[in-house]
Amino acid sequence: MKYLKLYEQFRILEAEESLPGVDIKEINFDELPKPSKQVLLDGASSSGKSSALKDLSPDWCVLAADEFYDLIREDLGKVNFGNEQKISEVYPGCPYKFTEPSGDNYEFACRWYMAQEVKFGKIKSLGMTSRNENIGRSTKQNNVIYDDVQGTIINETTKAGLPKPKWILVHAPIDHLISNIISRPKNDQRNPEGVFCGAYCFKYEARPQKGGVDLEKYWTKSSVRELLNGQTWVDNFLNKVGIKEDDVEYWMYTKNMPEGKYDVVVNTRNNSGGQMTIDEVSSEVKKHF
């Protein structure tokens, strides 16, 4: 009972302190109020979307898919962040079963746990950590941002009885994308092949009609090869993104996603043809929160 009383006092006072060292089975977690706003902030790695997560007011909660991957990997014994509970103990009953951190069920489970945290805030209350120390939703956070690279969370939030998040995609054209990857700090590098041939080709496709997400810029086989000079994977990227014919101009379009259409697409190319600054990207994205 002492833990239950402590937890009730925590909820009433909306204190920021967490509750480490308690038995999760002895606490009755009530459902939190539904968020006033929910935003799915989507974009390939190094697109610049994280700039919009800076200088948010305290009533915003940011849930990053990477943090939940960490907790699942800890559950599987792949890493150790020192948490006293496993995420599968904190949120039992996940309908997606897997034994390794890969595959569709692993991806679905990550977003299922994210939706549960929005509803109950257990991870925050228990003081659990991942690569970041301050994760989860507190009682004072009325708005939620899902920092992710795909739309799966939309299905999981609606299944959990939460409103559908507003889906914002940040598009970094490929000339910006390679520049962003190269300029990342040494302790936070990204594999260019994985970003281009994986994340970018998952979201975008080239078409030989003017239009798409970057209206004023077209690409050809030769211009892409020139941009990505020396990259052994450039032909694989050209084939996967759909730039297949010589001397043909292509524009980049978003692909159809199983979760539906993006509500907003923010392109990081500015009106003069250059790249938006970090502050400009942040400001443009936040207009749609």
C-alpha positions, -999 to 999 in steps of 0.1 A, spaced: 0 0 0 28 24 7 38 24 -30 2 29 -41 -1 60 -18 32 73 -30 21 69 -66 -12 86 -59 5 115 -43 29 117 -73 -1 120 -97 -19 146 -76 11 168 -72 23 162 -108 58 160 -94 87 156 -118 105 131 -97 104 95 -109 98 64 -88 128 40 -91 130 10 -68 93 1 -67 75 -30 -76 56 -23 -108 30 -49 -98 20 -29 -67 12 3 -85 -22 10 -102 -14 33 -131 -44 54 -142 -48 64 -178 -35 99 -185 -57 125 -202 -56 123 -240 -31 146 -255 -43 180 -268 -20 177 -298 -2 147 -314 24 151 -341 43 124 -360 75 140 -370 89 119 -398 119 120 -421 149 100 -432 179 101 -409 199 134 -414 169 152 -430 171 179 -403 138 170 -385 154 169 -351 160 207 -353 122 211 -347 126 193 -313 147 221 -298 133 248 -276 99 232 -271 77 244 -242 76 220 -212 41 208 -221 55 189 -251 66 153 -247 89 139 -274 89 101 -278 117 89 -301 114 55 -316 151 49 -310 145 51 -273 120 24 -274 142 3 -296 167 6 -268 143 -6 -241 132 -36 -263 169 -45 -269 175 -43 -231 145 -66 -226 161 -91 -250 194 -89 -232 213 -71 -260 222 -40 -240 220 -28 -203 208 6 -193 204 -4 -156 166 -3 -156 151 -24 -128 121 -34 -149 118 -47 -184 96 -29 -208 75 -61 -213 69 -61 -175 60 -24 -175 36 -29 -204 26 -65 -205 3 -79 -232 21 -67 -263 4 -85 -292 36 -86 -313 59 -115 -306 96 -117 -316 129 -131 -303 154 -108 -320 155 -70 -326 144 -72 -362 114 -79 -384 79 -65 -387 68 -75 -352 98 -58 -337 88 -26 -355 52 -29 -346 60 -36 -309 81 -5 -307 52 17 -317 27 -3 -295 49 5 -265 51 42 -276 13 44 -277 10 28 -242 34 53 -228 13 81 -241 -17 66 -224 -1 57 -190 33 74 -186 48 44 -167 82 47 -182 85 83 -171 70 76 -136 95 48 -130 125 68 -141 135 44 -169 164 54 -192 177 44 -226 203 62 -246 187 93 -231 180 98 -194 148 117 -196 122 97 -215 85 91 -214 54 112 -209 48 131 -176 15 143 -162 23 179 -172 28 171 -209 -4 177 -228 11 175 -262 31 146 -278 56 144 -307 65 110 -321 100 113 -335 101 85 -360 110 74 -395 78 57 -406 40 59 -401 34 27 -380 26 47 -349 -6 61 -366 -21 26 -365 -10 19 -329 -24 52 -316 -58 47 -331 -59 11 -319 -51 24 -284 -80 49 -285 -58 79 -291 -65 106 -317 -47 103 -350 -14 122 -350 -7 150 -375 18 135 -399 46 159 -409 74 148 -432 107 167 -434 122 161 -469 159 168 -474 167 167 -511 196 143 -519 221 171 -523 212 183 -488 211 148 -475 246 138 -484 259 171 -471 241 166 -438 254 130 -434 290 141 -441 288 170 -416 275 149 -387 297 147 -356 322 117 -355 303 102 -325 270 103 -344 278 91 -379 253 76 -403 259 50 -431 252 69 -464 242 37 -482 217 28 -455 202 63 -456 200 66 -494 192 31 -504 171 23 -473 153 52 -457 152 76 -487 140 50 -512 114 38 -487 98 72 -487 105 86 -522 105 77 -558 116 94 -589 92 102 -618 98 118 -652 72 144 -646 78 178 -631 63 181 -596 67 163 -563 83 174 -531 111 195 -547 95 212 -576 124 233 -588 150 206 -588 152 177 -612 178 149 -613 194 128 -641 216 97 -639 246 118 -646 238 146 -620 232 120 -593 265 102 -602 283 135 -601 268 144 -567 276 110 -552 309 106 -569 330 77 -555 301 60 -537 301 23 -547 263 21 -541 252 49 -564 239 25 -591 219 6 -565 204 39 -553 195 50 -589 178 17 -596 158 17 -563 147 53 -565 136 48 -601 161 69 -621 167 43 -648 168 61 -682 198 81 -695 193 118 -704 158 119 -687 149 144 -661 133 131 -629 116 148 -600 112 133 -565 78 123 -552 66 108 -519 55 71 -522 21 59 -511 23 48 -475 0 21 -460 -10 44 -432 -23 71 -457 -10 104 -469 13 129 -452 -6 159 -438 24 182 -443 57 179 -463 84 204 -454 111 206 -481 144 220 -468 153 237 -501 147 274 -498 133 298 -524 168 307 -537 176 270 -544 199 266 -514 194 248 -481 174 261 -452 193 268 -420 186 246 -390 166 275 -375 146 280 -407 138 243 -408 127 243 -372 106 274 -377 89 260 -408 81 227 -391 68 243 -359 42 263 -379 23 230 -383 24 218 -347 
